[in-house]
Amino acid sequence: MTTAYDYKSVAQEAYNVDPLKQQPPLAEGSYFRGGVSGQEYLVVHTSTNPISGFQGMAVVPVVDGAPDFSQLIVSYAGTNPDHRADAIAVIGEGR
């Protein structure tokens, strides 16, 4: 069962889709471990938009050595004030 801590861990990993945050960034086919239990996740899709600063991903837990697509988690990064595109998207370019 996925816990709130697992969801928090996955949400934090969404920031690593940004190539300005991590090199290489998390990409489709990447694996990472998160949560209190160290659950393994497979990244099945990522999306970035350098103009708006958006980063998001879809992941599934790996259960008994296989991806469990019945437990898809969609996560995205929140506003990052250090990322110029994020700041501009939020303030609307001064409008």
Gaussian input, Z-matrix of N, CA and C with variables (Angstrom, degrees):
# hf/3-21g

backbone

0 1
 N
 C     1     B1
 C     2     B2     1     A1
 N     3     B3     2     A2     1     D1
 C     4     B4     3     A3     2     D2
 C     5     B5     4     A4     3     D3
 N     6     B6     5     A5     4     D4
 C     7     B7     6     A6     5     D5
 C     8     B8     7     A7     6     D6
 N     9     B9     8     A8     7     D7
 C    10    B10     9     A9     8     D8
 C    11    B11    10    A10     9     D9
 N    12    B12    11    A11    10    D10
 C    13    B13    12    A12    11    D11
 C    14    B14    13    A13    12    D12
 N    15    B15    14    A14    13    D13
 C    16    B16    15    A15    14    D14
 C    17    B17    16    A16    15    D15
 N    18    B18    17    A17    16    D16
 C    19    B19    18    A18    17    D17
 C    20    B20    19    A19    18    D18
 N    21    B21    20    A20    19    D19
 C    22    B22    21    A21    20    D20
 C    23    B23    22    A22    21    D21
 N    24    B24    23    A23    22    D22
 C    25    B25    24    A24    23    D23
 C    26    B26    25    A25    24    D24
 N    27    B27    26    A26    25    D25
 C    28    B28    27    A27    26    D26
 C    29    B29    28    A28    27    D27
 N    30    B30    29    A29    28    D28
 C    31    B31    30    A30    29    D29
 C    32    B32    31    A31    30    D30
 N    33    B33    32    A32    31    D31
 C    34    B34    33    A33    32    D32
 C    35    B35    34    A34    33    D33
 N    36    B36    35    A35    34    D34
 C    37    B37    36    A36    35    D35
 C    38    B38    37    A37    36    D36
 N    39    B39    38    A38    37    D37
 C    40    B40    39    A39    38    D38
 C    41    B41    40    A40    39    D39
 N    42    B42    41    A41    40    D40
 C    43    B43    42    A42    41    D41
 C    44    B44    43    A43    42    D42
 N    45    B45    44    A44    43    D43
 C    46    B46    45    A45    44    D44
 C    47    B47    46    A46    45    D45
 N    48    B48    47    A47    46    D46
 C    49    B49    48    A48    47    D47
 C    50    B50    49    A49    48    D48
 N    51    B51    50    A50    49    D49
 C    52    B52    51    A51    50    D50
 C    53    B53    52    A52    51    D51
 N    54    B54    53    A53    52    D52
 C    55    B55    54    A54    53    D53
 C    56    B56    55    A55    54    D54
 N    57    B57    56    A56    55    D55
 C    58    B58    57    A57    56    D56
 C    59    B59    58    A58    57    D57
 N    60    B60    59    A59    58    D58
 C    61    B61    60    A60    59    D59
 C    62    B62    61    A61    60    D60
 N    63    B63    62    A62    61    D61
 C    64    B64    63    A63    62    D62
 C    65    B65    64    A64    63    D63
 N    66    B66    65    A65    64    D64
 C    67    B67    66    A66    65    D65
 C    68    B68    67    A67    66    D66
 N    69    B69    68    A68    67    D67
 C    70    B70    69    A69    68    D68
 C    71    B71    70    A70    69    D69
 N    72    B72    71    A71    70    D70
 C    73    B73    72    A72    71    D71
 C    74    B74    73    A73    72    D72
 N    75    B75    74    A74    73    D73
 C    76    B76    75    A75    74    D74
 C    77    B77    76    A76    75    D75
 N    78    B78    77    A77    76    D76
 C    79    B79    78    A78    77    D77
 C    80    B80    79    A79    78    D78
 N    81    B81    80    A80    79    D79
 C    82    B82    81    A81    80    D80
 C    83    B83    82    A82    81    D81
 N    84    B84    83    A83    82    D82
 C    85    B85    84    A84    83    D83
 C    86    B86    85    A85    84    D84
 N    87    B87    86    A86    85    D85
 C    88    B88    87    A87    86    D86
 C    89    B89    88    A88    87    D87
 N    90    B90    89    A89    88    D88
 C    91    B91    90    A90    89    D89
 C    92    B92    91    A91    90    D90
 N    93    B93    92    A92    91    D91
 C    94    B94    93    A93    92    D92
 C    95    B95    94    A94    93    D93
 N    96    B96    95    A95    94    D94
 C    97    B97    96    A96    95    D95
 C    98    B98    97    A97    96    D96
 N    99    B99    98    A98    97    D97
 C   100   B100    99    A99    98    D98
 C   101   B101   100   A100    99    D99
 N   102   B102   101   A101   100   D100
 C   103   B103   102   A102   101   D101
 C   104   B104   103   A103   102   D102
 N   105   B105   104   A104   103   D103
 C   106   B106   105   A105   104   D104
 C   107   B107   106   A106   105   D105
 N   108   B108   107   A107   106   D106
 C   109   B109   108   A108   107   D107
 C   110   B110   109   A109   108   D108
 N   111   B111   110   A110   109   D109
 C   112   B112   111   A111   110   D110
 C   113   B113   112   A112   111   D111
 N   114   B114   113   A113   112   D112
 C   115   B115   114   A114   113   D113
 C   116   B116   115   A115   114   D114
 N   117   B117   116   A116   115   D115
 C   118   B118   117   A117   116   D116
 C   119   B119   118   A118   117   D117
 N   120   B120   119   A119   118   D118
 C   121   B121   120   A120   119   D119
 C   122   B122   121   A121   120   D120
 N   123   B123   122   A122   121   D121
 C   124   B124   123   A123   122   D122
 C   125   B125   124   A124   123   D123
 N   126   B126   125   A125   124   D124
 C   127   B127   126   A126   125   D125
 C   128   B128   127   A127   126   D126
 N   129   B129   128   A128   127   D127
 C   130   B130   129   A129   128   D128
 C   131   B131   130   A130   129   D129
 N   132   B132   131   A131   130   D130
 C   133   B133   132   A132   131   D131
 C   134   B134   133   A133   132   D132
 N   135   B135   134   A134   133   D133
 C   136   B136   135   A135   134   D134
 C   137   B137   136   A136   135   D135
 N   138   B138   137   A137   136   D136
 C   139   B139   138   A138   137   D137
 C   140   B140   139   A139   138   D138
 N   141   B141   140   A140   139   D139
 C   142   B142   141   A141   140   D140
 C   143   B143   142   A142   141   D141
 N   144   B144   143   A143   142   D142
 C   145   B145   144   A144   143   D143
 C   146   B146   145   A145   144   D144
 N   147   B147   146   A146   145   D145
 C   148   B148   147   A147   146   D146
 C   149   B149   148   A148   147   D147
 N   150   B150   149   A149   148   D148
 C   151   B151   150   A150   149   D149
 C   152   B152   151   A151   150   D150
 N   153   B153   152   A152   151   D151
 C   154   B154   153   A153   152   D152
 C   155   B155   154   A154   153   D153
 N   156   B156   155   A155   154   D154
 C   157   B157   156   A156   155   D155
 C   158   B158   157   A157   156   D156
 N   159   B159   158   A158   157   D157
 C   160   B160   159   A159   158   D158
 C   161   B161   160   A160   159   D159
 N   162   B162   161   A161   160   D160
 C   163   B163   162   A162   161   D161
 C   164   B164   163   A163   162   D162
 N   165   B165   164   A164   163   D163
 C   166   B166   165   A165   164   D164
 C   167   B167   166   A166   165   D165
 N   168   B168   167   A167   166   D166
 C   169   B169   168   A168   167   D167
 C   170   B170   169   A169   168   D168
 N   171   B171   170   A170   169   D169
 C   172   B172   171   A171   170   D170
 C   173   B173   172   A172   171   D171
 N   174   B174   173   A173   172   D172
 C   175   B175   174   A174   173   D173
 C   176   B176   175   A175   174   D174
 N   177   B177   176   A176   175   D175
 C   178   B178   177   A177   176   D176
 C   179   B179   178   A178   177   D177
 N   180   B180   179   A179   178   D178
 C   181   B181   180   A180   179   D179
 C   182   B182   181   A181   180   D180
 N   183   B183   182   A182   181   D181
 C   184   B184   183   A183   182   D182
 C   185   B185   184   A184   183   D183
 N   186   B186   185   A185   184   D184
 C   187   B187   186   A186   185   D185
 C   188   B188   187   A187   186   D186
 N   189   B189   188   A188   187   D187
 C   190   B190   189   A189   188   D188
 C   191   B191   190   A190   189   D189
 N   192   B192   191   A191   190   D190
 C   193   B193   192   A192   191   D191
 C   194   B194   193   A193   192   D192
 N   195   B195   194   A194   193   D193
 C   196   B196   195   A195   194   D194
 C   197   B197   196   A196   195   D195
 N   198   B198   197   A197   196   D196
 C   199   B199   198   A198   197   D197
 C   200   B200   199   A199   198   D198
 N   201   B201   200   A200   199   D199
 C   202   B202   201   A201   200   D200
 C   203   B203   202   A202   201   D201
 N   204   B204   203   A203   202   D202
 C   205   B205   204   A204   203   D203
 C   206   B206   205   A205   204   D204
 N   207   B207   206   A206   205   D205
 C   208   B208   207   A207   206   D206
 C   209   B209   208   A208   207   D207
 N   210   B210   209   A209   208   D208
 C   211   B211   210   A210   209   D209
 C   212   B212   211   A211   210   D210
 N   213   B213   212   A212   211   D211
 C   214   B214   213   A213   212   D212
 C   215   B215   214   A214   213   D213
 N   216   B216   215   A215   214   D214
 C   217   B217   216   A216   215   D215
 C   218   B218   217   A217   216   D216
 N   219   B219   218   A218   217   D217
 C   220   B220   219   A219   218   D218
 C   221   B221   220   A220   219   D219
 N   222   B222   221   A221   220   D220
 C   223   B223   222   A222   221   D221
 C   224   B224   223   A223   222   D222
 N   225   B225   224   A224   223   D223
 C   226   B226   225   A225   224   D224
 C   227   B227   226   A226   225   D225
 N   228   B228   227   A227   226   D226
 C   229   B229   228   A228   227   D227
 C   230   B230   229   A229   228   D228
 N   231   B231   230   A230   229   D229
 C   232   B232   231   A231   230   D230
 C   233   B233   232   A232   231   D231
 N   234   B234   233   A233   232   D232
 C   235   B235   234   A234   233   D233
 C   236   B236   235   A235   234   D234
 N   237   B237   236   A236   235   D235
 C   238   B238   237   A237   236   D236
 C   239   B239   238   A238   237   D237
 N   240   B240   239   A239   238   D238
 C   241   B241   240   A240   239   D239
 C   242   B242   241   A241   240   D240
 N   243   B243   242   A242   241   D241
 C   244   B244   243   A243   242   D242
 C   245   B245   244   A244   243   D243
 N   246   B246   245   A245   244   D244
 C   247   B247   246   A246   245   D245
 C   248   B248   247   A247   246   D246
 N   249   B249   248   A248   247   D247
 C   250   B250   249   A249   248   D248
 C   251   B251   250   A250   249   D249
 N   252   B252   251   A251   250   D250
 C   253   B253   252   A252   251   D251
 C   254   B254   253   A253   252   D252
 N   255   B255   254   A254   253   D253
 C   256   B256   255   A255   254   D254
 C   257   B257   256   A256   255   D255
 N   258   B258   257   A257   256   D256
 C   259   B259   258   A258   257   D257
 C   260   B260   259   A259   258   D258
 N   261   B261   260   A260   259   D259
 C   262   B262   261   A261   260   D260
 C   263   B263   262   A262   261   D261
 N   264   B264   263   A263   262   D262
 C   265   B265   264   A264   263   D263
 C   266   B266   265   A265   264   D264
 N   267   B267   266   A266   265   D265
 C   268   B268   267   A267   266   D266
 C   269   B269   268   A268   267   D267
 N   270   B270   269   A269   268   D268
 C   271   B271   270   A270   269   D269
 C   272   B272   271   A271   270   D270
 N   273   B273   272   A272   271   D271
 C   274   B274   273   A273   272   D272
 C   275   B275   274   A274   273   D273
 N   276   B276   275   A275   274   D274
 C   277   B277   276   A276   275   D275
 C   278   B278   277   A277   276   D276
 N   279   B279   278   A278   277   D277
 C   280   B280   279   A279   278   D278
 C   281   B281   280   A280   279   D279
 N   282   B282   281   A281   280   D280
 C   283   B283   282   A282   281   D281
 C   284   B284   283   A283   282   D282

   B1=1.4488
   B2=1.5260
   B3=1.3014
   B4=1.4564
   B5=1.5232
   B6=1.3315
   B7=1.4623
   B8=1.5260
   B9=1.3160
   B10=1.4618
   B11=1.5239
   B12=1.3257
   B13=1.4652
   B14=1.5260
   B15=1.3292
   B16=1.4624
   B17=1.5275
   B18=1.3289
   B19=1.4668
   B20=1.5276
   B21=1.3304
   B22=1.4673
   B23=1.5231
   B24=1.3111
   B25=1.4585
   B26=1.5285
   B27=1.3256
   B28=1.4683
   B29=1.5303
   B30=1.3298
   B31=1.4628
   B32=1.5262
   B33=1.3242
   B34=1.4629
   B35=1.5236
   B36=1.3240
   B37=1.4636
   B38=1.5254
   B39=1.3379
   B40=1.4670
   B41=1.5254
   B42=1.3244
   B43=1.4630
   B44=1.5291
   B45=1.3314
   B46=1.4633
   B47=1.5217
   B48=1.3344
   B49=1.4608
   B50=1.5303
   B51=1.3235
   B52=1.4672
   B53=1.5263
   B54=1.3431
   B55=1.4656
   B56=1.5274
   B57=1.3429
   B58=1.4633
   B59=1.5217
   B60=1.3332
   B61=1.4716
   B62=1.5187
   B63=1.3175
   B64=1.4663
   B65=1.5215
   B66=1.3128
   B67=1.4680
   B68=1.5120
   B69=1.3062
   B70=1.4642
   B71=1.5197
   B72=1.3404
   B73=1.4613
   B74=1.5229
   B75=1.3295
   B76=1.4654
   B77=1.5215
   B78=1.3132
   B79=1.4609
   B80=1.5177
   B81=1.3272
   B82=1.4579
   B83=1.5215
   B84=1.3128
   B85=1.4576
   B86=1.5178
   B87=1.3508
   B88=1.4633
   B89=1.5269
   B90=1.3142
   B91=1.4647
   B92=1.5222
   B93=1.3144
   B94=1.4584
   B95=1.5221
   B96=1.3201
   B97=1.4656
   B98=1.5162
   B99=1.3309
   B100=1.4514
   B101=1.5125
   B102=1.3201
   B103=1.4567
   B104=1.5102
   B105=1.3033
   B106=1.4622
   B107=1.5238
   B108=1.3209
   B109=1.4684
   B110=1.5231
   B111=1.3464
   B112=1.4605
   B113=1.5216
   B114=1.3276
   B115=1.4632
   B116=1.5293
   B117=1.3149
   B118=1.4620
   B119=1.5268
   B120=1.3414
   B121=1.4584
   B122=1.5215
   B123=1.3234
   B124=1.4590
   B125=1.5207
   B126=1.3282
   B127=1.4623
   B128=1.5262
   B129=1.3362
   B130=1.4664
   B131=1.5235
   B132=1.3304
   B133=1.4640
   B134=1.5211
   B135=1.3297
   B136=1.4627
   B137=1.5220
   B138=1.3221
   B139=1.4549
   B140=1.5197
   B141=1.3177
   B142=1.4644
   B143=1.5216
   B144=1.3106
   B145=1.4516
   B146=1.5170
   B147=1.3373
   B148=1.4627
   B149=1.5277
   B150=1.3255
   B151=1.4628
   B152=1.5241
   B153=1.3252
   B154=1.4711
   B155=1.5235
   B156=1.3395
   B157=1.4596
   B158=1.5151
   B159=1.3359
   B160=1.4657
   B161=1.5263
   B162=1.3406
   B163=1.4615
   B164=1.5178
   B165=1.3175
   B166=1.4525
   B167=1.5133
   B168=1.3268
   B169=1.4619
   B170=1.5171
   B171=1.3177
   B172=1.4587
   B173=1.5212
   B174=1.3310
   B175=1.4618
   B176=1.5209
   B177=1.3133
   B178=1.4684
   B179=1.5226
   B180=1.3343
   B181=1.4584
   B182=1.5261
   B183=1.3139
   B184=1.4614
   B185=1.5274
   B186=1.3278
   B187=1.4630
   B188=1.5198
   B189=1.3151
   B190=1.4662
   B191=1.5292
   B192=1.3449
   B193=1.4626
   B194=1.5119
   B195=1.3428
   B196=1.4659
   B197=1.5323
   B198=1.3435
   B199=1.4624
   B200=1.5246
   B201=1.3368
   B202=1.4618
   B203=1.5298
   B204=1.3371
   B205=1.4611
   B206=1.5297
   B207=1.3239
   B208=1.4654
   B209=1.5312
   B210=1.3489
   B211=1.4673
   B212=1.5254
   B213=1.3171
   B214=1.4622
   B215=1.5306
   B216=1.3279
   B217=1.4638
   B218=1.5229
   B219=1.3319
   B220=1.4588
   B221=1.5206
   B222=1.3300
   B223=1.4556
   B224=1.5205
   B225=1.3197
   B226=1.4579
   B227=1.5189
   B228=1.3201
   B229=1.4568
   B230=1.5253
   B231=1.3070
   B232=1.4591
   B233=1.5192
   B234=1.2987
   B235=1.4591
   B236=1.5208
   B237=1.3104
   B238=1.4570
   B239=1.5255
   B240=1.3420
   B241=1.4615
   B242=1.5289
   B243=1.3293
   B244=1.4602
   B245=1.5259
   B246=1.3294
   B247=1.4636
   B248=1.5262
   B249=1.3243
   B250=1.4642
   B251=1.5278
   B252=1.3359
   B253=1.4688
   B254=1.5268
   B255=1.3293
   B256=1.4681
   B257=1.5267
   B258=1.3180
   B259=1.4620
   B260=1.5255
   B261=1.3177
   B262=1.4674
   B263=1.5207
   B264=1.3300
   B265=1.4696
   B266=1.5259
   B267=1.3310
   B268=1.4629
   B269=1.5246
   B270=1.3229
   B271=1.4696
   B272=1.5223
   B273=1.3235
   B274=1.4582
   B275=1.5084
   B276=1.3097
   B277=1.4629
   B278=1.5224
   B279=1.3260
   B280=1.4540
   B281=1.5165
   B282=1.3183
   B283=1.4779
   B284=1.4986
   A1=109.39
   A2=116.23
   A3=121.56
   A4=109.24
   A5=116.09
   A6=121.51
   A7=110.46
   A8=116.05
   A9=120.90
   A10=110.55
   A11=117.00
   A12=120.51
   A13=111.03
   A14=116.86
   A15=120.33
   A16=110.10
   A17=116.58
   A18=119.98
   A19=110.90
   A20=116.58
   A21=120.64
   A22=110.31
   A23=116.76
   A24=121.55
   A25=111.22
   A26=116.36
   A27=120.41
   A28=109.67
   A29=117.06
   A30=120.58
   A31=111.11
   A32=117.41
   A33=120.60
   A34=111.23
   A35=117.04
   A36=120.83
   A37=112.16
   A38=117.92
   A39=120.50
   A40=111.35
   A41=117.78
   A42=120.49
   A43=111.34
   A44=117.37
   A45=121.24
   A46=113.27
   A47=117.44
   A48=121.79
   A49=109.00
   A50=116.53
   A51=123.26
   A52=110.13
   A53=118.19
   A54=119.73
   A55=113.14
   A56=118.08
   A57=120.17
   A58=111.51
   A59=116.77
   A60=121.91
   A61=111.92
   A62=116.99
   A63=120.80
   A64=109.49
   A65=116.07
   A66=121.84
   A67=109.60
   A68=119.54
   A69=123.91
   A70=109.88
   A71=117.25
   A72=119.34
   A73=111.29
   A74=116.35
   A75=119.61
   A76=108.04
   A77=116.69
   A78=121.64
   A79=109.14
   A80=115.59
   A81=120.14
   A82=109.13
   A83=116.04
   A84=121.34
   A85=114.05
   A86=117.27
   A87=121.25
   A88=109.93
   A89=115.06
   A90=121.98
   A91=108.35
   A92=116.76
   A93=121.69
   A94=108.20
   A95=115.78
   A96=121.66
   A97=108.06
   A98=115.82
   A99=119.29
   A100=111.93
   A101=114.02
   A102=120.52
   A103=111.88
   A104=115.77
   A105=122.42
   A106=110.79
   A107=116.38
   A108=120.69
   A109=113.59
   A110=117.59
   A111=119.67
   A112=112.45
   A113=116.57
   A114=122.37
   A115=109.81
   A116=116.27
   A117=120.96
   A118=109.14
   A119=116.26
   A120=122.91
   A121=109.70
   A122=115.25
   A123=123.19
   A124=107.75
   A125=116.66
   A126=121.35
   A127=107.42
   A128=116.64
   A129=120.03
   A130=112.47
   A131=117.91
   A132=120.48
   A133=108.67
   A134=116.43
   A135=121.13
   A136=108.91
   A137=115.15
   A138=120.87
   A139=108.16
   A140=115.78
   A141=120.96
   A142=108.48
   A143=115.72
   A144=121.45
   A145=107.10
   A146=117.76
   A147=119.92
   A148=113.61
   A149=118.08
   A150=120.17
   A151=110.82
   A152=117.24
   A153=120.27
   A154=112.79
   A155=117.36
   A156=121.01
   A157=113.67
   A158=117.40
   A159=121.12
   A160=111.42
   A161=116.10
   A162=123.25
   A163=107.61
   A164=115.84
   A165=120.24
   A166=110.59
   A167=115.67
   A168=119.64
   A169=110.12
   A170=114.31
   A171=122.25
   A172=106.62
   A173=116.53
   A174=121.65
   A175=109.62
   A176=114.89
   A177=121.31
   A178=107.86
   A179=117.39
   A180=119.29
   A181=110.15
   A182=114.97
   A183=121.04
   A184=106.25
   A185=115.67
   A186=122.07
   A187=108.42
   A188=116.46
   A189=121.74
   A190=111.57
   A191=115.61
   A192=121.04
   A193=115.82
   A194=118.27
   A195=120.66
   A196=110.28
   A197=117.33
   A198=119.67
   A199=110.82
   A200=116.64
   A201=122.04
   A202=108.50
   A203=115.59
   A204=121.04
   A205=113.04
   A206=118.18
   A207=120.34
   A208=111.30
   A209=117.10
   A210=121.55
   A211=111.12
   A212=117.75
   A213=123.04
   A214=110.57
   A215=115.95
   A216=122.29
   A217=107.55
   A218=116.67
   A219=122.33
   A220=107.10
   A221=116.19
   A222=121.01
   A223=109.31
   A224=116.15
   A225=119.67
   A226=109.41
   A227=114.95
   A228=121.24
   A229=109.31
   A230=116.04
   A231=121.06
   A232=110.22
   A233=116.14
   A234=120.97
   A235=110.20
   A236=115.49
   A237=122.25
   A238=107.21
   A239=118.70
   A240=120.11
   A241=113.78
   A242=118.06
   A243=121.07
   A244=112.36
   A245=117.33
   A246=122.18
   A247=107.16
   A248=117.91
   A249=122.60
   A250=112.22
   A251=117.48
   A252=120.33
   A253=111.06
   A254=117.52
   A255=120.84
   A256=110.40
   A257=115.68
   A258=120.00
   A259=111.03
   A260=117.43
   A261=120.94
   A262=110.58
   A263=117.53
   A264=120.68
   A265=110.91
   A266=116.95
   A267=120.63
   A268=111.40
   A269=117.37
   A270=119.42
   A271=112.40
   A272=117.59
   A273=120.61
   A274=113.80
   A275=116.66
   A276=123.10
   A277=111.89
   A278=115.97
   A279=120.61
   A280=114.70
   A281=117.51
   A282=119.79
   A283=111.16
   D1=135.04
   D2=179.82
   D3=-79.37
   D4=129.60
   D5=-178.83
   D6=-99.17
   D7=169.99
   D8=175.85
   D9=-60.30
   D10=-35.45
   D11=177.95
   D12=-66.01
   D13=-36.54
   D14=176.75
   D15=-63.87
   D16=-46.21
   D17=179.26
   D18=-61.28
   D19=-40.86
   D20=178.35
   D21=-61.31
   D22=-43.23
   D23=179.91
   D24=-62.80
   D25=-43.49
   D26=178.22
   D27=-63.77
   D28=-41.80
   D29=179.21
   D30=-60.86
   D31=-40.47
   D32=178.53
   D33=-64.74
   D34=-36.18
   D35=179.82
   D36=-67.04
   D37=-23.76
   D38=-179.95
   D39=-58.46
   D40=-28.95
   D41=178.05
   D42=-65.54
   D43=-24.76
   D44=-178.15
   D45=-80.06
   D46=3.41
   D47=171.63
   D48=-77.31
   D49=-22.89
   D50=-178.70
   D51=-74.65
   D52=119.85
   D53=179.12
   D54=-64.96
   D55=-17.09
   D56=175.72
   D57=-78.53
   D58=-17.49
   D59=-178.62
   D60=-94.44
   D61=-40.42
   D62=-174.51
   D63=-142.57
   D64=136.81
   D65=175.93
   D66=-123.80
   D67=122.39
   D68=-7.68
   D69=-74.37
   D70=154.11
   D71=178.64
   D72=-70.09
   D73=160.57
   D74=172.53
   D75=-59.36
   D76=137.57
   D77=-177.91
   D78=-139.81
   D79=168.78
   D80=176.01
   D81=-53.85
   D82=133.89
   D83=-178.89
   D84=92.61
   D85=-8.99
   D86=177.53
   D87=-75.53
   D88=152.91
   D89=174.82
   D90=-119.93
   D91=148.97
   D92=170.99
   D93=-150.01
   D94=161.20
   D95=177.47
   D96=-112.32
   D97=144.72
   D98=-179.12
   D99=-155.87
   D100=176.39
   D101=179.34
   D102=75.95
   D103=174.38
   D104=-179.35
   D105=-63.81
   D106=-37.19
   D107=-176.18
   D108=-82.13
   D109=-8.70
   D110=-176.60
   D111=73.58
   D112=29.18
   D113=179.86
   D114=-54.01
   D115=136.27
   D116=176.53
   D117=-88.72
   D118=139.30
   D119=178.79
   D120=-126.97
   D121=147.39
   D122=173.61
   D123=-108.44
   D124=129.77
   D125=175.58
   D126=-82.03
   D127=119.04
   D128=-177.32
   D129=-101.91
   D130=-18.00
   D131=176.92
   D132=-161.46
   D133=144.39
   D134=173.23
   D135=-131.06
   D136=158.07
   D137=176.69
   D138=-145.64
   D139=132.12
   D140=175.34
   D141=-134.93
   D142=150.13
   D143=175.44
   D144=-137.39
   D145=104.31
   D146=-176.63
   D147=-66.35
   D148=-19.39
   D149=179.70
   D150=-77.17
   D151=-44.45
   D152=-179.71
   D153=-92.52
   D154=-16.57
   D155=-177.54
   D156=85.08
   D157=10.15
   D158=-178.11
   D159=-71.67
   D160=138.04
   D161=169.15
   D162=-137.16
   D163=131.95
   D164=177.76
   D165=-150.70
   D166=166.54
   D167=-179.83
   D168=-157.79
   D169=159.63
   D170=171.64
   D171=-119.22
   D172=132.74
   D173=-178.59
   D174=-133.15
   D175=158.93
   D176=173.30
   D177=-132.15
   D178=145.90
   D179=175.85
   D180=-72.13
   D181=151.18
   D182=173.63
   D183=-97.11
   D184=117.93
   D185=-176.64
   D186=-120.04
   D187=125.23
   D188=-178.24
   D189=52.92
   D190=38.57
   D191=175.39
   D192=82.49
   D193=2.83
   D194=-178.58
   D195=-131.78
   D196=143.36
   D197=176.33
   D198=-61.36
   D199=134.86
   D200=179.44
   D201=-104.87
   D202=92.71
   D203=-175.87
   D204=-71.72
   D205=-6.09
   D206=176.13
   D207=-78.79
   D208=-6.22
   D209=-178.29
   D210=-122.39
   D211=45.75
   D212=-178.65
   D213=-62.57
   D214=133.00
   D215=177.26
   D216=-120.69
   D217=127.05
   D218=176.09
   D219=-106.18
   D220=129.80
   D221=-175.94
   D222=-138.71
   D223=149.14
   D224=177.75
   D225=-143.05
   D226=154.89
   D227=179.76
   D228=-78.93
   D229=143.96
   D230=175.31
   D231=-80.90
   D232=-171.39
   D233=-179.52
   D234=-66.42
   D235=130.88
   D236=177.69
   D237=-112.12
   D238=104.26
   D239=-176.42
   D240=-64.23
   D241=-17.19
   D242=177.70
   D243=-82.11
   D244=-10.46
   D245=-178.35
   D246=-99.10
   D247=112.74
   D248=-174.22
   D249=-52.99
   D250=-44.62
   D251=-178.12
   D252=-62.41
   D253=-38.24
   D254=177.23
   D255=-62.42
   D256=-47.60
   D257=-178.01
   D258=-62.04
   D259=-43.09
   D260=179.39
   D261=-64.81
   D262=-41.02
   D263=179.40
   D264=-62.47
   D265=-37.51
   D266=-177.83
   D267=-72.77
   D268=-44.55
   D269=-176.35
   D270=-86.00
   D271=-7.37
   D272=176.55
   D273=70.41
   D274=34.96
   D275=178.14
   D276=54.72
   D277=35.98
   D278=175.00
   D279=82.93
   D280=9.72
   D281=-179.84
   D282=-81.92

